[in-house]
Amino acid sequence: MENVRDPREHVNEEPRDDFFDVAMGFGGFFGIMFVIFAVAVIIKYAIS
């Protein structure tokens, strides 16, 4: 590998599915926010 800056010389060591990664990120974040929301609603009704 003489030219280390040439992107054609580099092998993709770990092929990734970017759409799946983004979907899992959104799904995970939505799940965490939903749990926080549900706990907040339960606490609000417990106080009132």
LINBEL-V400111 format. One line per field, one symbol per residue. ss: DSSP state (2 for helix, 1 for strand, 0 for the rest). burial: b if it has 9 or more other C-alpha atoms within 8 Angstrom, else e. A space follows every 10 residues. Layout:
# LINBEL-V400111
ss=???
burial=???
This chain:
# LINBEL-V400111
ss=0000002220 0000000222 2222222222 2222222222 22222220
burial=eeeeeeeeee eeeeeeeeee eeeeeeeeee eeeeeeeeee eeeeeeee
